[in-house]
């Protein structure tokens, strides 16, 4: 289909982008467009203005930062997947980025765009939740605030961003323990039917579930069971507790519940 009519501005600076977005409630930021444009073609979203962030300088980088790896919001999925720095310190993120779409999508899609899109079936939001990532968000007038990924995903396609705010950096920890990302999809390029990211941090294990609610979720009951001494197989049986999976043409809610337990067990067996 053809998108509804819209205006287009290629922002030359971060300040210009935030001002344009803050001044128009129907404006949307274009930061790769690999999720936004298909929705526009289906007319599920009809922005009156697209603000293209592709030319904003200094928003594409990967660098070490005090026990973390910092990534500019315009860093592409391909750059994340092929980064030696991330492959060494945060392999679960490179593995997840490598599963996204096809090479064209990975060369255009960005980590900031995928995070702000807040798709519960998205690969990167689920992994960032398991990594307990930190975000830097810039708003109109140059205001900057730090945000933790926990609580950033408020609902279906609903990030914790005020009008005019833009994610400018994503920071993930350098991992010393095991980590794994497992996704199930009917076809290679499909969105995940269910996905599980498990990361062993210094003092706990964090498990995140994708496409089991209207946002990525932590498998809190599984985490508590592991802390109490349960085996991976025993703990994984609790993966679907507190979830609200959808039923659609890909799978029923019941199937997703069972699948989440199976994938969680496999993930835990790999890292533990």
N, C-alpha and C positions, 0 to 999 in steps of 0.2 A: 504494500500500500504506500501511499504518498503522505508524508507528514502534513499537518495543518500549517498554514502560513506563519512565519516567524521572522523577526529581525535578527541580525547577526552582527556581533562586534568582536573583533580580535583584540583582546586586552593587551596593552603594551607594558603594564605594570600591575603588581599585586594591588596597589591602592586603587587603580582604575577599576579593576575587577570587583573589588569589594563594594565600591561606591555604586557601580551599575547594578549589582545584585541586591544591595540594600534598598535601592530606589525603585525596584520593580518586583512585586511579590510573585509574579508569574515568570520571572527570569530563572534560567538554569545555567549552571556552569558546565562547560564542555571540557572535560579533562581526559580525552581519549575517545569517549563516545561509544565504546563497544557495548555498553549496556543501555545508555540513554537513547541512542539513535534507533535501535530496534523498537523500543517502546514508543518513540515518536512516530515511527512508520505505522505502527498498529493503532496509533492515536489513543493509547492509554494515558499518555501525558501530552499536553499541548502548551508548551512554553511560548510566551509571546516574544521572548528574547533569549538568544543563546549567547553567552559570554565565553568565548574561546580562550582558555588559559594556556594554550600551547606555546605562545611566544613570550610568556612571562619568564624573565631570566632568573637563574639561580634556584630553580625548583626541581632540578634533576641531578641528583648526586647520591653517592653511597660512601659513607665514611665511618670510621671508628669514633666512638664518643663515650669515654668513661664507662667501660664495661658494657656498652651497648653498640649496636650498629644503627646509625641514623640514615634515613632515606628521604630525599625530597619527594614531595607529593607527585611530581610528574615523572618519577622513575618508572619505566615501563615494566610490564611483567617479564619481558624477555631479559631486561637488565637484572631484575631480581633473580630469575632462574639461572642466569649464567654468571652471576657474581662470585668470584673466588672467595671474597671476604665472607659472604653469607654462606657459601657452601662449607666453609671451615667452621664458622661460629653459629650458624642457625640453619642447618640443612633442611629442617622441616619446612621453612618458608620457601626455599628454592624448589623443593619437591612439589609443593602445592602450586607455585606459580607456573611450573612446567606443565601442569595438567590443564591449564586454562585454554579453552578454545583451540585455535590453530595458530600457526606462526604469524599470520597477519594480525590476528586479535592480540597476540602477545607483544607484538611490536608497536601497537597503538594504545592498548589499554594501560592504565596507570594504577599504581598502588593507592594513591590518594583518591582517584575516582572510584575504584572498587570499594574502598572503605566508606566513602561518603554515600555511595549508592545503597548500602545497607540491605543487600539482598540476603535473606536467610539461607538461600541455597548457594551463595557465593563461596568460593574456596578461601579467599584471603580473609574475609571477616572471621570465619571460623578459626583459622590458624592464628590470627592476631589475638583472638580472645584467649586461646590456649597459651599463647606466649606472654599474655598480660602486657601487651604493648602500650606505649604512651604516645599521645598525639599532641602536636602543636597546632593551634587553630588561630588564624589571623582574621580580624574583623575590620569594619570601617574605621578610619582614623588611625590605623596602625595598631589597634589594640591586639594584644597577644595573650592567649590563655593556654594553659596546659590541661589536657584531659586524659583520663585513663580509659582504655577501651572497655573496661567493665562499666556498664551503664550507658555507653555511647550509642549502642543500638537500641532505640526506644520502641521500635515496632517495624512492620513491613515497610521497607524503603523509607524509614524514618530515622535519620541520624540526629544526634544531639547537636544540631547546628542552628544558630539564630540567623535571621536574614542578613545576608552580606558576609557571613563567616565562611572561611575556606580552610580546609586542612592543608597545612604547608609542610609538615614533617611527620614521619612515623618512625618511632624508635623501638627496637626489639632488643632483648637481652642476649648477650653472648652465652650460649648454653654450655654447661659442663656435663649434664646428664643426657639421657636418651630422649628422643622425640620421634614422632611418626605422624603422618597424615594418610588416612585411608578414606577413599570415596568409592561409592557404588553408583554407577550410572548404566542405563540400558545401552547407550552408544557412547563412543569415545568423546564426542563433542557436546554431549548433553550436560545440562546442569546436574549436579549431584542429586540423586534420589535421597540419599543420606550420606553424611560425611562425619568423620571423627578425627579430631586432632588431639593427641596426647603428648604432654611435655612434662618431663621430670625436672622440676626446679630444685633449688638447693635444699629446701625443707618440705616440699610437697609435690604431688602430681596434680596437674590441672588437665581436665578432659573437657573439650568443647564439642558440641554437636551441631551440625549444620542441617537445615531443612527439617527440623523437628519442632518448630514453632514459627512465630512470625519474626523471629530474630535468632541469631546464634545463641546457644544456651550452654552454660556449664553443667556437666553431669554431677551435681553436688552430692547426690546420694552415693554415687560410685566413689567419689573422692573421700567421703567420710568413711565408707566401708574399708577402703584401703588403709586409711589412718588407723582403723580399728583392728587391722591384722587380717582382713579377708584376702583370699587368693584372687588373682585376676579373674578367674572364671566365676567365682562367687560374686565379686563386686560388679562385674559386667551385667549380671542379671538385673541390676537396678538402674540401668542406663536410661530407660524410658520413663522413669518416675519424674513427675513434674513437667512433662512435655505435652505438647498439643500439636502433633503432626497433622499436616493436611492430607486430604484424600483427593487425588486427581487422576489424570489419564496415565501417569507414570506408575503410581502405586497407591494402595489404600493406606489409611492411617495405621491399621493393624499390621500391615506388612512393614511399614517404616518402624514401628515399635520393635518388632522382632529383629529387624535388620540392625537397628541401633545397638542392640545387645550383642549381636554377633560381631559387628565391626569393633565395638569397644573392647570385647574380649581379645580380638586379634591385635588391636593396638597395644593393649596392656601387656600381652604376652611378649610383644617385641621389645618394649622399653624396660620391662621388669624382669 
